[in-house]
Amino acid sequence: MLTNHLLFALFSGTCAALGSLFGKIAFGNHDVIDHMMVTINGMVLDMFDIDVPLYYVGYICKTMVLLLFIVFNVLMWLFFSKAMALSTSTVEATVVNMAANFIISGFIGRICFGEHASILFYVGLSFILLGLFIILSNQNKDTKFVDDEKME
């Protein structure tokens, strides 16, 4: 069952993956920025019949992507610190955050950039999920043991 601290850790990992996406676009992948520039310029031309120079649209696109990179990284830290504060174990929050980030980054890489994951990616993913399962199942046993002791 997902509790509040696990949801915050999951949101944190998701924001980290999205922050990485926008970081890759802002600082490395200029094809995406170029496509955004042409698309936005075409939309402005269709809607308002104004031909905006592409370098202005480029500045706007780069600024938007950079702001999204910053916003998602700030959100990631906010959610992660909230997960750490609510969690009984910092390891639990960290592993859920890392697993969510790893899995979502893999999907984003495949969907947005056509990246193919190697077998090593899936082996690593399997180990992360196995570790997450072990940590969460041990955490539940420890919590049940502590609750049983309090009842006696």
Z-matrix of the N, CA and C atoms (Angstrom, degrees):
N
C 1 1.454
C 2 1.530 1 109.62
N 3 1.313 2 116.49 1 135.59
C 4 1.454 3 120.43 2 179.51
C 5 1.524 4 110.26 3 -84.35
N 6 1.307 5 115.23 4 121.94
C 7 1.459 6 120.18 5 175.67
C 8 1.521 7 108.91 6 -97.85
N 9 1.326 8 116.31 7 177.13
C 10 1.466 9 120.16 8 -176.10
C 11 1.522 10 112.66 9 -57.34
N 12 1.345 11 116.87 10 -44.75
C 13 1.461 12 117.87 11 -176.71
C 14 1.529 13 111.50 12 -67.27
N 15 1.325 14 118.35 13 -32.04
C 16 1.465 15 120.24 14 176.68
C 17 1.524 16 111.17 15 -71.96
N 18 1.329 17 117.26 16 -36.45
C 19 1.467 18 119.81 17 175.62
C 20 1.521 19 111.29 18 -64.06
N 21 1.334 20 116.53 19 -42.73
C 22 1.467 21 119.51 20 177.43
C 23 1.530 22 110.98 21 -63.23
N 24 1.331 23 117.60 22 -38.78
C 25 1.465 24 120.94 23 177.43
C 26 1.530 25 110.51 24 -66.77
N 27 1.325 26 117.05 25 -38.54
C 28 1.460 27 121.57 26 177.20
C 29 1.537 28 110.90 27 -65.27
N 30 1.323 29 117.15 28 -44.19
C 31 1.469 30 121.28 29 176.12
C 32 1.531 31 110.46 30 -62.07
N 33 1.325 32 116.01 31 -39.35
C 34 1.455 33 120.63 32 179.06
C 35 1.523 34 111.17 33 -61.57
N 36 1.320 35 117.11 34 -46.19
C 37 1.461 36 120.64 35 178.09
C 38 1.513 37 112.48 36 -63.56
N 39 1.331 38 116.42 37 -37.53
C 40 1.462 39 121.01 38 177.92
C 41 1.529 40 110.38 39 -64.94
N 42 1.322 41 116.33 40 -44.76
C 43 1.472 42 119.95 41 178.61
C 44 1.521 43 111.29 42 -65.24
N 45 1.332 44 117.12 43 -35.48
C 46 1.464 45 120.41 44 177.37
C 47 1.529 46 110.42 45 -63.46
N 48 1.332 47 116.52 46 -42.66
C 49 1.468 48 120.34 47 178.93
C 50 1.524 49 111.04 48 -65.05
N 51 1.328 50 116.74 49 -41.84
C 52 1.467 51 119.71 50 178.44
C 53 1.527 52 111.07 51 -68.20
N 54 1.331 53 116.97 52 -37.16
C 55 1.457 54 120.34 53 174.71
C 56 1.516 55 111.30 54 -61.22
N 57 1.324 56 116.73 55 -40.03
C 58 1.467 57 120.68 56 177.07
C 59 1.524 58 111.47 57 -64.66
N 60 1.322 59 116.07 58 -39.65
C 61 1.464 60 120.25 59 177.40
C 62 1.521 61 110.71 60 -58.42
N 63 1.330 62 116.33 61 -51.36
C 64 1.462 63 119.38 62 -178.26
C 65 1.526 64 111.69 63 -69.82
N 66 1.323 65 117.52 64 -29.12
C 67 1.465 66 120.28 65 174.33
C 68 1.518 67 111.26 66 -66.21
N 69 1.319 68 116.24 67 -41.16
C 70 1.462 69 120.16 68 178.35
C 71 1.520 70 110.47 69 -64.71
N 72 1.324 71 116.30 70 -39.97
C 73 1.467 72 119.56 71 178.93
C 74 1.532 73 110.40 72 -69.06
N 75 1.334 74 116.72 73 -44.77
C 76 1.467 75 120.43 74 -175.68
C 77 1.523 76 112.83 75 -68.18
N 78 1.332 77 116.65 76 -38.04
C 79 1.457 78 119.07 77 -171.29
C 80 1.527 79 114.43 78 -110.00
N 81 1.330 80 117.51 79 -1.87
C 82 1.445 81 115.59 80 -175.61
C 83 1.505 82 115.86 81 -143.56
N 84 1.308 83 118.66 82 -43.42
C 85 1.451 84 121.00 83 -171.12
C 86 1.525 85 109.75 84 -97.57
N 87 1.315 86 116.95 85 95.53
C 88 1.463 87 120.58 86 -176.80
C 89 1.521 88 112.70 87 -81.48
N 90 1.340 89 117.53 88 -15.59
C 91 1.465 90 119.86 89 177.23
C 92 1.521 91 110.77 90 -63.17
N 93 1.338 92 116.90 91 -38.51
C 94 1.465 93 120.72 92 -179.87
C 95 1.530 94 109.96 93 -66.88
N 96 1.326 95 116.57 94 -43.81
C 97 1.474 96 120.76 95 178.02
C 98 1.530 97 109.94 96 -61.38
N 99 1.323 98 116.84 97 -42.97
C 100 1.465 99 120.06 98 179.61
C 101 1.528 100 111.10 99 -62.50
N 102 1.321 101 116.48 100 -42.11
C 103 1.469 102 120.51 101 178.23
C 104 1.531 103 110.43 102 -64.20
N 105 1.345 104 116.81 103 -41.57
C 106 1.466 105 120.39 104 177.52
C 107 1.520 106 110.60 105 -61.65
N 108 1.338 107 116.83 106 -42.34
C 109 1.460 108 120.79 107 -178.42
C 110 1.531 109 110.97 108 -60.67
N 111 1.313 110 116.59 109 -47.37
C 112 1.463 111 120.54 110 -178.02
C 113 1.529 112 110.35 111 -65.92
N 114 1.353 113 116.60 112 -41.69
C 115 1.462 114 120.30 113 -179.81
C 116 1.517 115 111.54 114 -64.29
N 117 1.327 116 117.39 115 -47.44
C 118 1.468 117 121.07 116 -179.04
C 119 1.524 118 110.44 117 -65.59
N 120 1.327 119 116.62 118 -41.29
C 121 1.458 120 119.48 119 179.25
C 122 1.528 121 110.46 120 -62.23
N 123 1.332 122 117.53 121 -40.11
C 124 1.467 123 120.82 122 177.24
C 125 1.513 124 112.16 123 -65.22
N 126 1.339 125 117.08 124 -39.12
C 127 1.466 126 120.73 125 178.69
C 128 1.517 127 110.99 126 -65.05
N 129 1.329 128 117.28 127 -43.54
C 130 1.472 129 121.01 128 179.37
C 131 1.523 130 109.80 129 -64.19
N 132 1.324 131 116.39 130 -40.80
C 133 1.461 132 120.03 131 179.66
C 134 1.527 133 111.02 132 -65.32
N 135 1.328 134 117.55 133 -41.04
C 136 1.467 135 120.94 134 178.98
C 137 1.529 136 112.45 135 -68.58
N 138 1.329 137 116.78 136 -42.41
C 139 1.462 138 120.29 137 -174.22
C 140 1.523 139 112.98 138 -79.05
N 141 1.338 140 117.04 139 -41.09
C 142 1.465 141 119.76 140 -172.23
C 143 1.528 142 113.47 141 -116.62
N 144 1.321 143 116.93 142 -2.36
C 145 1.461 144 122.18 143 -177.66
C 146 1.532 145 111.50 144 55.39
N 147 1.341 146 114.43 145 41.08
C 148 1.465 147 120.92 146 178.14
C 149 1.522 148 107.10 147 -120.75
N 150 1.319 149 116.82 148 130.55
C 151 1.461 150 120.95 149 177.01
C 152 1.531 151 108.19 150 -97.48
N 153 1.323 152 115.69 151 102.24
C 154 1.467 153 121.59 152 -179.09
C 155 1.526 154 108.03 153 -88.15
N 156 1.341 155 117.97 154 133.33
C 157 1.472 156 119.43 155 177.09
C 158 1.539 157 110.76 156 -57.66
N 159 1.332 158 115.25 157 139.23
C 160 1.458 159 120.34 158 -174.98
C 161 1.528 160 113.16 159 -61.34
N 162 1.326 161 118.63 160 -30.49
C 163 1.463 162 118.17 161 -178.85
C 164 1.528 163 111.60 162 -68.37
N 165 1.351 164 118.61 163 -29.38
C 166 1.471 165 119.85 164 173.81
C 167 1.525 166 110.70 165 -68.03
N 168 1.325 167 114.60 166 -44.65
C 169 1.468 168 119.47 167 178.22
C 170 1.525 169 109.51 168 -62.36
N 171 1.316 170 116.60 169 -37.74
C 172 1.463 171 121.02 170 178.17
C 173 1.511 172 111.98 171 -61.67
N 174 1.331 173 117.49 172 -44.43
C 175 1.471 174 120.67 173 177.01
C 176 1.525 175 111.31 174 -61.22
N 177 1.324 176 115.83 175 -41.51
C 178 1.472 177 120.13 176 179.53
C 179 1.529 178 110.33 177 -64.26
N 180 1.327 179 117.10 178 -45.77
C 181 1.470 180 120.92 179 179.96
C 182 1.521 181 111.30 180 -62.58
N 183 1.317 182 117.31 181 -45.98
C 184 1.465 183 120.80 182 -179.95
C 185 1.520 184 111.09 183 -63.73
N 186 1.330 185 116.56 184 -38.79
C 187 1.467 186 120.44 185 178.25
C 188 1.524 187 110.93 186 -65.83
N 189 1.337 188 116.31 187 -43.48
C 190 1.472 189 119.56 188 179.06
C 191 1.524 190 111.18 189 -61.82
N 192 1.318 191 117.49 190 -45.10
C 193 1.462 192 121.44 191 -178.57
C 194 1.531 193 110.17 192 -66.12
N 195 1.312 194 117.25 193 -40.73
C 196 1.460 195 120.85 194 177.98
C 197 1.528 196 110.98 195 -64.36
N 198 1.327 197 117.15 196 -41.24
C 199 1.467 198 120.68 197 177.14
C 200 1.532 199 111.10 198 -64.37
N 201 1.321 200 117.53 199 -40.11
C 202 1.464 201 120.43 200 177.02
C 203 1.529 202 110.79 201 -64.46
N 204 1.322 203 117.23 202 -38.09
C 205 1.465 204 121.98 203 175.65
C 206 1.531 205 110.16 204 -59.01
N 207 1.317 206 116.74 205 -46.47
C 208 1.470 207 121.20 206 -179.85
C 209 1.527 208 110.98 207 -67.54
N 210 1.326 209 117.28 208 -45.64
C 211 1.466 210 121.37 209 -178.12
C 212 1.527 211 110.96 210 -60.40
N 213 1.331 212 117.69 211 -46.74
C 214 1.464 213 119.39 212 -178.36
C 215 1.526 214 112.10 213 -68.57
N 216 1.324 215 118.19 214 -31.20
C 217 1.461 216 119.24 215 176.14
C 218 1.524 217 111.55 216 -71.48
N 219 1.323 218 116.95 217 -37.64
C 220 1.465 219 120.07 218 175.97
C 221 1.532 220 110.28 219 -65.35
N 222 1.337 221 116.43 220 -44.57
C 223 1.461 222 120.04 221 177.42
C 224 1.531 223 111.27 222 -61.04
N 225 1.322 224 116.50 223 -39.62
C 226 1.457 225 120.10 224 178.37
C 227 1.522 226 110.54 225 -58.83
N 228 1.313 227 117.39 226 -46.20
C 229 1.475 228 119.99 227 -179.69
C 230 1.523 229 111.61 228 -68.31
N 231 1.321 230 117.75 229 -36.75
C 232 1.466 231 120.02 230 177.48
C 233 1.526 232 111.11 231 -63.51
N 234 1.331 233 116.49 232 -48.72
C 235 1.465 234 120.02 233 178.96
C 236 1.526 235 111.78 234 -65.01
N 237 1.328 236 116.71 235 -39.52
C 238 1.458 237 119.95 236 -178.98
C 239 1.526 238 111.37 237 -66.52
N 240 1.318 239 117.15 238 -42.82
C 241 1.473 240 119.21 239 178.70
C 242 1.522 241 110.93 240 -66.18
N 243 1.327 242 117.37 241 -35.42
C 244 1.465 243 120.98 242 176.43
C 245 1.531 244 109.85 243 -66.09
N 246 1.334 245 117.29 244 -41.94
C 247 1.467 246 121.07 245 178.08
C 248 1.526 247 110.54 246 -63.34
N 249 1.318 248 117.12 247 -40.66
C 250 1.472 249 120.56 248 179.39
C 251 1.524 250 110.75 249 -66.28
N 252 1.324 251 116.53 250 -38.52
C 253 1.470 252 119.91 251 -179.08
C 254 1.534 253 111.38 252 -68.01
N 255 1.320 254 117.42 253 -36.49
C 256 1.458 255 121.03 254 -177.45
C 257 1.528 256 113.31 255 -85.65
N 258 1.318 257 116.96 256 -19.25
C 259 1.457 258 121.13 257 -174.52
C 260 1.518 259 111.76 258 -80.70
N 261 1.328 260 114.92 259 148.42
C 262 1.472 261 119.57 260 174.90
C 263 1.515 262 110.91 261 -81.99
N 264 1.327 263 116.66 262 -16.82
C 265 1.458 264 121.90 263 -179.55
C 266 1.522 265 108.99 264 -137.74
N 267 1.313 266 116.91 265 126.64
C 268 1.458 267 119.73 266 179.01
C 269 1.526 268 111.13 267 -68.51
N 270 1.324 269 116.40 268 -27.02
C 271 1.463 270 120.40 269 178.46
C 272 1.525 271 110.25 270 -63.23
N 273 1.305 272 116.05 271 -42.12
C 274 1.464 273 121.38 272 -179.17
C 275 1.531 274 110.60 273 -59.17
N 276 1.300 275 117.28 274 -50.00
C 277 1.466 276 121.20 275 -179.45
C 278 1.528 277 110.90 276 -64.51
N 279 1.314 278 117.09 277 -39.57
C 280 1.461 279 120.99 278 -179.14
C 281 1.521 280 111.74 279 -66.13
N 282 1.322 281 117.09 280 -43.51
C 283 1.469 282 120.39 281 -177.99
C 284 1.531 283 110.99 282 -68.92
N 285 1.322 284 118.03 283 -39.97
C 286 1.473 285 120.16 284 177.71
C 287 1.527 286 109.71 285 -64.53
N 288 1.318 287 117.18 286 -42.30
C 289 1.460 288 121.93 287 177.66
C 290 1.525 289 110.01 288 -59.93
N 291 1.325 290 116.62 289 -48.57
C 292 1.460 291 121.19 290 -177.65
C 293 1.525 292 111.20 291 -64.95
N 294 1.330 293 117.30 292 -41.99
C 295 1.464 294 120.70 293 -179.79
C 296 1.530 295 110.91 294 -63.61
N 297 1.324 296 116.70 295 -45.46
C 298 1.469 297 120.03 296 178.83
C 299 1.522 298 110.86 297 -61.88
N 300 1.319 299 116.65 298 -44.23
C 301 1.462 300 121.37 299 179.12
C 302 1.527 301 110.63 300 -61.00
N 303 1.317 302 117.27 301 -46.02
C 304 1.454 303 122.48 302 -177.85
C 305 1.531 304 111.51 303 -63.32
N 306 1.313 305 116.32 304 -47.57
C 307 1.472 306 120.93 305 -177.43
C 308 1.526 307 110.96 306 -66.99
N 309 1.321 308 116.93 307 -48.06
C 310 1.467 309 120.38 308 -177.65
C 311 1.522 310 110.93 309 -67.95
N 312 1.333 311 117.76 310 -36.71
C 313 1.464 312 120.19 311 176.19
C 314 1.522 313 111.14 312 -61.80
N 315 1.329 314 116.67 313 -37.86
C 316 1.461 315 120.16 314 176.88
C 317 1.515 316 112.04 315 -63.08
N 318 1.339 317 116.06 316 -44.66
C 319 1.467 318 119.95 317 178.31
C 320 1.526 319 111.29 318 -65.69
N 321 1.318 320 117.59 319 -42.08
C 322 1.467 321 120.86 320 179.58
C 323 1.520 322 110.78 321 -63.60
N 324 1.331 323 116.69 322 -42.53
C 325 1.463 324 120.01 323 178.23
C 326 1.516 325 112.02 324 -60.60
N 327 1.310 326 115.28 325 -39.27
C 328 1.470 327 119.98 326 -179.90
C 329 1.531 328 110.92 327 -70.66
N 330 1.330 329 117.01 328 -46.20
C 331 1.463 330 121.24 329 -174.67
C 332 1.532 331 111.84 330 -74.23
N 333 1.326 332 116.98 331 -47.65
C 334 1.471 333 120.22 332 -172.45
C 335 1.525 334 113.86 333 -84.78
N 336 1.340 335 116.72 334 -33.07
C 337 1.457 336 119.04 335 -173.24
C 338 1.523 337 113.69 336 -119.42
N 339 1.335 338 116.99 337 -0.42
C 340 1.457 339 120.11 338 179.10
C 341 1.519 340 113.58 339 67.37
N 342 1.314 341 117.09 340 23.49
C 343 1.465 342 120.94 341 -179.25
C 344 1.528 343 109.84 342 -74.77
N 345 1.298 344 115.92 343 140.83
C 346 1.463 345 121.42 344 177.96
C 347 1.520 346 108.46 345 -105.08
N 348 1.319 347 116.01 346 131.26
C 349 1.458 348 121.17 347 -179.97
C 350 1.528 349 109.44 348 -84.83
N 351 1.313 350 115.26 349 139.88
C 352 1.459 351 120.08 350 177.98
C 353 1.528 352 109.47 351 -82.78
N 354 1.300 353 115.43 352 173.77
C 355 1.459 354 120.54 353 177.65
C 356 1.525 355 110.16 354 -62.82
N 357 1.329 356 116.87 355 -30.06
C 358 1.464 357 120.95 356 178.67
C 359 1.530 358 111.30 357 -63.03
N 360 1.330 359 116.90 358 -35.64
C 361 1.460 360 120.68 359 176.52
C 362 1.523 361 110.22 360 -60.38
N 363 1.327 362 116.30 361 -46.63
C 364 1.462 363 120.04 362 -178.00
C 365 1.526 364 112.18 363 -70.34
N 366 1.329 365 117.45 364 -32.68
C 367 1.468 366 120.38 365 175.01
C 368 1.527 367 109.16 366 -65.58
N 369 1.326 368 116.62 367 -45.73
C 370 1.468 369 120.42 368 177.55
C 371 1.514 370 111.98 369 -61.99
N 372 1.312 371 116.06 370 -41.82
C 373 1.461 372 120.72 371 177.98
C 374 1.524 373 110.58 372 -61.60
N 375 1.314 374 116.93 373 -41.83
C 376 1.467 375 120.85 374 178.63
C 377 1.523 376 111.28 375 -61.77
N 378 1.324 377 117.02 376 -42.45
C 379 1.460 378 120.47 377 179.28
C 380 1.533 379 111.40 378 -66.49
N 381 1.316 380 116.52 379 -39.43
C 382 1.468 381 119.91 380 178.39
C 383 1.524 382 110.33 381 -63.66
N 384 1.331 383 116.55 382 -46.06
C 385 1.462 384 119.74 383 -179.62
C 386 1.530 385 111.45 384 -66.54
N 387 1.330 386 117.68 385 -37.51
C 388 1.461 387 121.00 386 176.25
C 389 1.527 388 110.43 387 -63.92
N 390 1.316 389 116.94 388 -45.09
C 391 1.461 390 120.67 389 177.17
C 392 1.515 391 112.34 390 -62.36
N 393 1.314 392 116.55 391 -40.85
C 394 1.459 393 121.43 392 177.46
C 395 1.522 394 110.45 393 -62.03
N 396 1.321 395 116.70 394 -44.14
C 397 1.463 396 121.00 395 178.20
C 398 1.529 397 110.99 396 -61.59
N 399 1.313 398 117.28 397 -43.78
C 400 1.473 399 121.10 398 -179.57
C 401 1.520 400 110.83 399 -64.70
N 402 1.319 401 116.60 400 -45.68
C 403 1.473 402 120.29 401 -178.98
C 404 1.525 403 110.60 402 -63.32
N 405 1.325 404 116.79 403 -45.93
C 406 1.464 405 119.33 404 -178.00
C 407 1.518 406 112.00 405 -69.09
N 408 1.324 407 118.22 406 -36.26
C 409 1.465 408 119.33 407 178.44
C 410 1.517 409 110.80 408 -70.99
N 411 1.326 410 118.75 409 -38.05
C 412 1.470 411 121.36 410 175.82
C 413 1.517 412 111.12 411 -66.79
N 414 1.322 413 116.71 412 -36.90
C 415 1.460 414 120.71 413 178.63
C 416 1.524 415 110.33 414 -62.94
N 417 1.316 416 117.24 415 -41.68
C 418 1.466 417 121.10 416 179.29
C 419 1.527 418 110.94 417 -66.43
N 420 1.343 419 117.60 418 -39.35
C 421 1.464 420 120.68 419 178.12
C 422 1.521 421 110.76 420 -65.30
N 423 1.355 422 116.85 421 -42.77
C 424 1.458 423 120.75 422 179.16
C 425 1.520 424 110.95 423 -63.17
N 426 1.321 425 116.88 424 -41.64
C 427 1.457 426 121.00 425 179.43
C 428 1.522 427 110.48 426 -64.56
N 429 1.332 428 117.20 427 -41.87
C 430 1.463 429 120.96 428 179.29
C 431 1.529 430 109.88 429 -65.17
N 432 1.340 431 117.60 430 -39.97
C 433 1.455 432 121.98 431 179.70
C 434 1.536 433 110.60 432 -63.98
N 435 1.315 434 116.77 433 -42.94
C 436 1.471 435 121.11 434 179.02
C 437 1.522 436 109.46 435 -65.31
N 438 1.345 437 117.88 436 -42.28
C 439 1.456 438 121.03 437 178.68
C 440 1.519 439 110.93 438 -63.31
N 441 1.346 440 117.63 439 -39.60
C 442 1.470 441 120.75 440 178.38
C 443 1.524 442 111.71 441 -64.69
N 444 1.350 443 116.44 442 -37.59
C 445 1.461 444 120.34 443 178.66
C 446 1.524 445 111.47 444 -66.31
N 447 1.335 446 116.15 445 -37.75
C 448 1.462 447 119.74 446 -179.59
C 449 1.515 448 111.52 447 -67.11
N 450 1.322 449 117.70 448 -30.80
C 451 1.461 450 121.52 449 -177.89
C 452 1.536 451 111.03 450 -73.31
N 453 1.339 452 117.42 451 -26.72
C 454 1.469 453 119.29 452 -177.19
C 455 1.488 454 113.12 453 -77.29
